[in-house]
Amino acid sequence: MSSSMIRALFTALLAPAGPALPPVASRSPLVLFHVDSGGCEACGLEVEALKTGGYGLAEAGVEFSASPRLADMLLVTGGCSRMMAPVIRAAWEAMPRPKGLIAVGACARDGGLFPQNYATLGGLENHAPVDLFVPGCPPTPSEILGAVIAVTARARSGSTRDTTT
């Protein structure tokens, strides 16, 4: 093996994974609870990639919880099916105050490919006060993390509702 290949191998192995993100100045991390409420599962897969990939969640001051009782924000992916609406409501009610709601992807926002019908309620925009919409079909893990960091910064400045479309 040549020295340039060895150097390239070590560079790839030792380089930081994922995008370089500014750290969130906080004593405790922002804790998210994820609910996939139906749809094609693409956004849910991107959230799982964010959780398990090298995107620097700890450095960004973000972590995921297995219980809504420990979460600061509810992260919802997929169009809201009528069967999952009570699950989302129960998770929301179990969360301590202050709390927030993040809708990830086009389906979570307005139903996307799954508009309101006999089985789905469409998106969350007409059913709940959403703090942040993350656009995309599906958004990348980096876009999701960037949006979470942005809403964290807004919350610290006093404005939490997303005013962008």
C-alpha positions as CSV (number, residue, x, y, z in Angstrom):
1,M,0.0,0.0,0.0
2,S,1.4,3.4,-0.9
3,S,1.9,6.1,1.7
4,S,-0.7,8.4,0.0
5,M,-3.4,5.6,0.3
6,I,-2.5,5.1,4.0
7,R,-2.7,8.8,4.6
8,A,-6.1,9.0,2.8
9,L,-7.4,6.1,4.8
10,F,-6.3,7.7,8.2
11,T,-7.7,11.0,7.1
12,A,-11.0,9.5,6.3
13,L,-11.1,7.5,9.5
14,L,-10.1,10.4,11.8
15,A,-12.0,13.2,10.1
16,P,-15.1,14.4,12.0
17,A,-18.3,12.9,10.7
18,G,-21.2,15.0,9.5
19,P,-21.3,18.8,9.1
20,A,-19.6,21.1,11.5
21,L,-22.3,22.7,13.6
22,P,-22.0,25.5,16.1
23,P,-22.6,24.2,19.7
24,V,-25.8,25.2,21.4
25,A,-24.9,27.0,24.6
26,S,-27.0,25.3,27.2
27,R,-26.6,23.4,30.5
28,S,-28.9,20.7,29.4
29,P,-29.6,19.3,25.9
30,L,-32.8,19.8,24.0
31,V,-34.6,16.5,24.2
32,L,-36.8,15.3,21.3
33,F,-39.5,12.6,21.2
34,H,-40.2,11.3,17.7
35,V,-43.6,10.0,16.6
36,D,-44.0,8.7,13.0
37,S,-47.7,9.2,12.4
38,G,-48.1,7.5,9.0
39,G,-47.1,8.1,5.4
40,C,-44.3,6.6,3.3
41,E,-41.8,6.5,6.2
42,A,-39.1,8.5,4.3
43,C,-39.0,11.3,6.9
44,G,-38.9,8.7,9.7
45,L,-36.0,7.1,8.1
46,E,-34.2,10.4,7.8
47,V,-34.8,11.0,11.5
48,E,-33.4,7.6,12.3
49,A,-30.4,8.4,10.2
50,L,-30.0,11.6,12.3
51,K,-30.2,9.6,15.5
52,T,-27.7,6.9,14.5
53,G,-25.4,8.7,12.1
54,G,-22.5,10.9,12.8
55,Y,-24.3,14.3,12.7
56,G,-22.9,15.6,16.0
57,L,-26.2,15.6,18.1
58,A,-24.4,15.8,21.4
59,E,-22.2,18.7,20.2
60,A,-25.3,20.5,18.9
61,G,-27.0,20.0,22.3
62,V,-29.7,17.7,21.0
63,E,-30.7,14.2,22.1
64,F,-33.7,11.9,21.6
65,S,-35.8,10.3,24.4
66,A,-37.7,7.1,24.4
67,S,-40.4,8.7,26.6
68,P,-42.4,11.9,26.0
69,R,-42.3,12.6,29.8
70,L,-38.6,13.5,29.4
71,A,-38.9,15.5,26.1
72,D,-38.9,19.2,25.5
73,M,-40.2,19.0,21.9
74,L,-42.4,16.5,20.0
75,L,-41.0,15.8,16.5
76,V,-43.7,14.4,14.2
77,T,-43.1,12.9,10.8
78,G,-45.7,11.7,8.3
79,G,-49.3,12.7,7.6
80,C,-51.5,12.3,10.6
81,S,-53.6,9.2,10.3
82,R,-56.8,9.0,12.3
83,M,-55.4,6.0,14.2
84,M,-52.3,7.9,15.2
85,A,-53.9,11.2,16.2
86,P,-54.7,9.9,19.8
87,V,-51.1,8.7,20.1
88,I,-49.8,12.2,19.2
89,R,-52.2,13.8,21.6
90,A,-51.2,11.4,24.4
91,A,-47.5,12.1,23.8
92,W,-48.2,15.8,23.8
93,E,-50.1,15.7,27.0
94,A,-47.4,13.6,28.7
95,M,-44.7,16.2,27.9
96,P,-43.8,18.7,30.7
97,R,-44.1,22.4,30.1
98,P,-42.7,24.3,28.3
99,K,-43.0,22.1,25.2
100,G,-42.9,22.5,21.5
101,L,-44.0,20.8,18.3
102,I,-41.9,20.2,15.2
103,A,-43.4,18.9,11.9
104,V,-40.9,17.3,9.7
105,G,-41.6,17.0,6.0
106,A,-44.4,17.9,3.6
107,C,-46.8,15.3,4.9
108,A,-46.5,16.4,8.5
109,R,-47.1,20.0,7.4
110,D,-50.1,19.8,5.1
111,G,-50.6,16.1,4.4
112,G,-48.4,16.1,1.3
113,L,-49.2,12.9,-0.7
114,F,-51.7,12.0,2.0
115,P,-54.4,14.8,2.2
116,Q,-57.4,14.7,4.5
117,N,-59.7,11.7,3.7
118,Y,-61.5,8.9,5.5
119,A,-58.2,7.6,6.9
120,T,-56.0,10.6,7.4
121,L,-56.4,14.1,8.9
122,G,-53.8,15.5,6.6
123,G,-51.0,17.5,8.1
124,L,-50.6,19.2,11.5
125,E,-50.9,22.8,10.4
126,N,-54.7,22.8,10.8
127,H,-54.8,20.7,14.0
128,A,-52.0,21.8,16.3
129,P,-49.9,24.9,17.1
130,V,-46.6,23.9,15.3
131,D,-43.5,25.7,16.4
132,L,-41.4,24.6,13.4
133,F,-42.0,23.2,10.0
134,V,-39.1,21.4,8.4
135,P,-39.7,21.5,4.6
136,G,-38.8,18.7,2.2
137,C,-39.9,15.3,1.0
138,P,-37.9,14.1,2.8
139,P,-35.6,16.6,4.4
140,T,-32.1,15.4,5.0
141,P,-30.8,14.7,8.5
142,S,-28.6,17.9,8.2
143,E,-31.7,20.0,7.4
144,I,-33.6,18.5,10.3
145,L,-30.8,19.2,12.7
146,G,-30.2,22.7,11.4
147,A,-33.9,23.5,11.9
148,V,-33.9,22.1,15.4
149,I,-30.8,24.3,16.2
150,A,-32.6,27.3,14.7
151,V,-35.8,26.8,16.8
152,T,-33.6,26.3,19.9
153,A,-31.9,29.7,19.2
154,R,-35.3,31.3,18.6
155,A,-36.6,29.8,21.9
156,R,-33.7,31.3,23.8
157,S,-34.4,34.7,22.2
158,G,-38.1,34.6,23.2
159,S,-39.8,33.8,19.9
160,T,-40.7,30.2,19.3
161,R,-43.3,30.1,16.5
162,D,-42.1,29.6,13.0
163,T,-43.0,32.5,10.8
164,T,-41.5,31.2,7.6
165,T,-43.3,29.0,5.1
